[in-house]
Amino acid sequence: MFDSLSDRLGSVFDKLRGRGALNEADVREAMREVRIALLEADVALPVVRRFIDSVTEQAVGQSVLKSVTPGQQVVKIVNDALVEMLGGDDVPGLDLAAAPPVVIMMVGLQGSGKTTTTAKLAKLLKEKHGKKAMMASLDVNRPAAQEQLKVLGEQVDVATLPIIAGQQPVDIATRALQAAKLQAIDVLLLDTAGRLHVDQQLMDEMQAVAAISTPKEVLLVVDSLTGQDAVNVAQSFTAQVPLTGVVLTRMDGDARGGAALSMRAVTGKPIKFAGTGEKLDALEVFQPSRVAGRILGMGDVVSIVERAAAAIEEEEAERMAARMAKGQFDMNDLRQQLRQMQKMGGLGALAGMMPGMKKAKQAMEQSGMDDRVLLRMDAIIGSMTPKERIRPDLLNAKRKIRIAKGSGVQVQDVNKLLKMHQEMERAMKQIKKMGGLAGLGKLFGGGGLGAAMPGLGGPGAGGGLPSNLNDLLKKK
């Protein structure tokens, strides 16, 4: 979402970093470019003014201009200001401390992704917080809205309130509360009706449901792709309903990002969650510092670690670690690694979160390289016999032709995969010789995925991850 803004800000800060000393005129010129970049990203004008005034005031101070690295100091000030704009480091979580059932009321316009977000949140509460949840659809206007929530409930294994045709929202809410109490439900999620635009009938209905259900959380679901209109919608709801937070959907889209950057400053309500995809597990707790890091090209290593923890099973990790310690790495191991990368969001998502990998991600996009590469490599390995996967050295020209035909690729694609495997296998043996994690840097810095995939070459010797990874691992 923030790619365009990130590119603009990156070019501004590259100029600042390239200068040994800065004067006030340099800083003000840079801030003028930052202001234009934020306005082009569709950030609300009052928010931009406050942001630029705050950053400029700090950046022209003597402690910055006379520091050893003034350019880096300015970047840090901008980063801190972005974090503050997005809500600060202490974003409040959901208030689930009240006596059950805790009611969470989901509000928003039609088409914002409210029903799907309700199911995503129920799944997150069940799996991450261990809560027994129930969902109830109060949308009696949109055709099949209640049926949609029922289907989603079955997919995430969360109970939904049985549908009674003709019942009105307030009556449905009353029945949902009674059912939740009888079934010892911890959290009751009410998916309210939406409209194509804000009107008084919608607000009256929201207020009536809130009065009967006394929700602890009222979450406004907003589509990030609607730009500045999303901010106007948020202001309208804030004036009528006691909102406690905002959920931004389609944060993985190609919008300019202004709505996300403006929402917290304009409404005064924290952004609590962000929808990052269509899958029902694609809902993340909104972390301002991580989003700011991505915008400024600083990466988001914490999110990578969290995705890895979710994608990699403990038993599989232990098995892989034992094989690495012995310097073993066959095609089955490579296939497992490729599938884990797919679970973690694919090449583009991972590259976008790695510090210093912005240019590598752009190179991947320009070369037409996408996650289909992972699928093709998986297909190549799938076309090998079990014996060939364990012993790739058996693959002669005739076998390679058979594998290429079986997986629908060219023989040179098979050769590229084999080369990548050889590089990674060599790195595994180096890990064994070097006695542990210190050798892992060679897996990425001197070959492996980076060397075997054109367009993935980052700042390292030929790999896709930063050249300082080895140093980072040595510190552990």
Protein Blocks (a to p, Z undefined) as FASTA:
>chain_A
ZZmmmmmmmmmmmmmmmpmbdcfklmmmmmmmmmmmmmmnopafklmmmmmmmmmmmmmp
mklmmmmblmlmmmmmmmmmmmmmnnpjblcdddfkbccddddddeddehilmmmmmmmm
mmmmmmmnopacddddfbfkbghklmmmmmmmmmnopacddddehiafklmmmmmmmmmm
mnopabdcddddddfbdcfklmmmmmmmmmmnopabdcddddfklmmmlmmmmmmmmmmp
ccfbdcdehklbcbehlmmmmmmmmnopacfbdcfbjbfklcccddfklmmmmmnonopf
klmmmmmmmmpcfklmmmmmmmmmnopacfklmmmmmmmmmmnnpjmlmmmmpghilmmm
mmmmmnopafklmmmmmmmmmmpcfklmmmmmlmcfklmmmmmmmnopafklmmmmmmmm
mmmmmmmmmmmmnopaklmmmmmmngmjllmmghiacfbfoiabdfklmmmmmmZZ
